[in-house]
Amino acid sequence: MKALIFDVDGTLAETEDLHRHAFNVAFVEAGLDWHWDDALNRELLAVSGGIERMRSFQERLPIGQRLGAAALGRVYEGKRGHYARMLAGGALGLRPGVADLIGAARDAGIGRAVVTAASAESFEALAQGCLPGPASGLFDHVITGNDVSAKKPDPEGYLLALAGLGIAAEEALVFEDSPVGYVAAVEAGIPVVVTPSAHSPQGMAFPAAVAVLPSLERDHWPSFGFPPTD
């Protein structure tokens, strides 16, 4: 094991409901009668990326009620601003065990990376609001949605992370919370541990996962071979 690679939304922190609230505020601000409740949001989480999720949502609407690309972009920018302000206000912390695991990997000389479908700006907002220090000091490599041509479940982000870390797939371990991220890691050939988010789709199976765990607290580390032994 040479590196741990983390998804962000739902894995590092339970961000998905905060994203939902930020979207709903942006919808009101834009004069739209759109509203995403928890059940609808769970469905939309099958689509990777915020603006992609809006596109998927409006496919359900009559053509006359759909926004063009520029208008969608403006709504998304508004949402991103609301999300950043919510995080800056202390709305979220990291999921249990995450900070300890990142710190233990760093102390053991094991690489750490992030692969997220979120924009670089959204990741930076989370980093400033939730991480115990600058992202540059915690992670050796960060891949965001800005860096890929295809988001999860496409494996491109994970393959880029492996290349940046200079390691083979079997030398890494991915942490994901959702089916779409799990598929991306499996397609990249990387062993994956799944810690389902409270807001992930319910009843999903992850047959190829190394482990499916309720959290990344220390008591669960032996189930995925951390710390590694000689």
C-alpha positions in Angstrom: 0.0 0.0 0.0 1.7 3.2 -1.2 -1.2 5.6 -1.3 -4.7 6.3 -0.1 -7.0 8.1 -2.5 -10.2 9.8 -1.2 -13.4 10.9 -2.8 -14.7 14.2 -1.3 -18.4 14.7 -1.3 -20.0 12.1 1.1 -16.6 10.5 1.9 -14.5 13.2 3.5 -17.6 15.0 4.8 -21.4 14.6 4.6 -21.7 17.4 2.1 -24.6 16.1 0.0 -27.4 17.7 1.9 -25.5 20.9 2.2 -25.2 20.9 -1.6 -28.9 20.3 -1.8 -29.7 23.3 0.4 -27.3 25.5 -1.6 -29.0 24.4 -4.8 -32.4 25.2 -3.4 -31.3 28.7 -2.3 -29.8 29.3 -5.8 -33.1 28.2 -7.4 -35.1 30.7 -5.4 -32.6 33.4 -6.1 -32.9 32.8 -9.8 -36.7 32.9 -9.7 -37.1 29.2 -10.4 -39.8 27.1 -8.9 -37.4 24.1 -8.7 -37.0 22.4 -5.3 -35.0 19.3 -4.5 -36.2 17.3 -1.5 -34.1 14.5 0.0 -35.7 11.7 -2.0 -35.2 13.6 -5.4 -31.6 14.5 -4.4 -30.8 10.8 -3.7 -31.9 10.0 -7.2 -29.9 12.8 -8.7 -26.8 11.7 -6.9 -26.5 9.0 -9.5 -25.3 11.8 -11.8 -21.7 13.0 -11.1 -21.1 16.8 -11.0 -23.4 19.6 -9.9 -24.2 21.2 -13.3 -24.6 17.8 -14.8 -27.1 17.1 -12.1 -29.1 20.2 -13.0 -29.1 19.1 -16.7 -30.4 15.7 -15.7 -33.1 17.2 -13.5 -34.4 19.5 -16.2 -34.7 16.7 -18.7 -37.8 15.8 -16.6 -39.3 19.2 -17.3 -41.3 20.4 -20.4 -38.9 21.9 -23.0 -40.3 25.3 -22.4 -39.3 25.3 -18.8 -35.7 24.2 -19.4 -32.7 26.6 -19.1 -30.0 27.1 -21.7 -26.4 26.4 -21.0 -25.6 30.0 -20.0 -28.5 30.3 -17.6 -27.7 27.0 -16.0 -24.1 28.2 -15.6 -25.3 31.3 -13.7 -27.5 29.3 -11.4 -24.6 26.9 -10.7 -22.3 29.8 -9.9 -24.9 31.1 -7.4 -25.1 27.7 -5.9 -21.4 27.4 -5.5 -21.2 30.7 -3.7 -23.9 29.7 -1.3 -22.2 26.4 -0.6 -18.9 28.1 0.1 -20.5 30.5 2.5 -22.3 27.7 4.3 -19.0 25.8 4.7 -17.2 29.0 5.9 -19.8 29.4 8.5 -18.9 26.0 10.0 -21.8 24.0 8.7 -19.8 20.8 8.4 -17.0 18.8 9.8 -15.2 15.8 8.5 -16.7 12.3 8.9 -15.6 10.3 11.9 -12.1 8.9 11.5 -11.2 10.8 8.3 -8.7 13.2 9.9 -7.0 10.5 11.9 -6.6 8.3 8.8 -5.1 11.1 6.7 -2.7 12.0 9.6 -1.7 8.4 10.2 -1.0 7.8 6.5 1.1 11.0 6.4 3.1 9.9 9.5 3.6 6.4 7.9 5.0 7.9 4.7 2.0 6.7 2.7 0.8 9.0 -0.2 -2.6 10.7 0.0 -4.6 12.0 -2.9 -8.1 13.3 -3.7 -10.3 12.5 -6.7 -13.5 14.4 -6.9 -16.1 15.2 -9.5 -16.6 18.6 -7.8 -15.1 21.7 -9.2 -11.7 23.0 -7.9 -13.6 25.9 -6.3 -16.0 23.6 -4.4 -13.1 21.5 -3.2 -11.2 24.5 -2.0 -14.3 25.7 -0.1 -14.6 22.3 1.6 -10.8 22.3 2.3 -11.0 25.7 4.0 -14.1 24.9 5.9 -13.5 21.3 7.0 -9.9 20.2 6.7 -7.5 20.4 9.7 -4.9 22.2 7.6 -4.2 23.4 4.1 -5.0 20.8 1.4 -1.5 21.1 0.0 -0.1 19.9 3.3 -2.5 16.9 3.6 -2.6 15.6 0.0 0.1 15.0 -2.5 -2.2 15.1 -5.5 -5.7 16.6 -6.1 -7.8 15.7 -9.1 -11.1 17.7 -9.4 -13.8 17.9 -12.1 -11.8 20.6 -13.7 -9.0 18.2 -14.5 -11.0 15.5 -16.4 -12.9 15.2 -19.7 -15.2 12.6 -18.2 -16.4 12.5 -14.6 -17.2 9.4 -12.5 -18.2 6.7 -13.2 -15.5 7.1 -15.8 -12.2 6.1 -14.3 -10.2 9.0 -15.8 -9.8 10.8 -12.5 -8.4 7.8 -10.7 -6.1 7.0 -13.6 -4.8 10.5 -13.5 -4.2 10.2 -9.7 -2.2 7.0 -10.2 -0.1 8.6 -12.9 0.5 11.7 -10.7 1.5 9.5 -7.7 3.7 7.3 -9.9 2.2 4.0 -8.6 0.3 1.0 -9.9 -3.4 0.5 -9.3 -2.8 -2.4 -6.9 -0.5 -0.2 -4.8 -3.4 2.2 -3.9 -6.6 2.1 -1.9 -9.6 4.2 -2.7 -12.3 5.4 -0.3 -15.7 6.1 -1.8 -19.3 6.5 -0.6 -21.4 6.2 -3.7 -22.2 3.7 -6.4 -20.9 6.1 -9.1 -17.5 6.5 -7.4 -17.3 2.8 -6.6 -17.7 2.0 -10.2 -15.0 4.5 -11.2 -12.5 3.0 -8.8 -13.3 -0.6 -9.9 -12.9 0.4 -13.5 -9.5 1.9 -12.7 -8.5 -1.4 -11.2 -8.0 0.1 -7.7 -9.1 -1.7 -4.5 -11.9 0.3 -3.0 -13.4 0.7 0.5 -17.0 2.0 0.6 -18.3 4.1 3.5 -21.9 4.9 2.4 -23.0 8.4 3.0 -26.2 9.1 5.0 -27.5 10.6 1.7 -26.4 7.9 -0.7 -29.0 5.9 -2.6 -30.2 3.1 -0.3 -29.8 -0.7 -0.7 -26.9 -0.6 -3.1 -24.4 -3.5 -3.3 -20.7 -3.2 -3.7 -19.6 -6.8 -4.4 -16.0 -6.0 -5.4 -15.3 -3.7 -2.4 -12.5 -4.6 0.0 -14.9 -3.6 2.8 -18.1 -1.7 3.2 -18.0 0.2 6.5 -20.1 2.6 8.5 -17.2 5.0 9.0 -13.4 5.3 8.8 -12.8 5.3 12.6 -9.7 3.5 13.8 -11.6 0.3 14.9 -12.3 -0.3 11.2 -8.8 0.2 9.9 -7.7 -3.5 10.2 -10.5 -4.5 7.8 -8.8 -2.8 5.0 -5.2 -3.6 6.0 -4.1 -0.3 7.5 -1.5 0.3 8.7 0.3 -1.9 6.2 2.5 -4.7 7.6 5.9 -5.8 6.1 
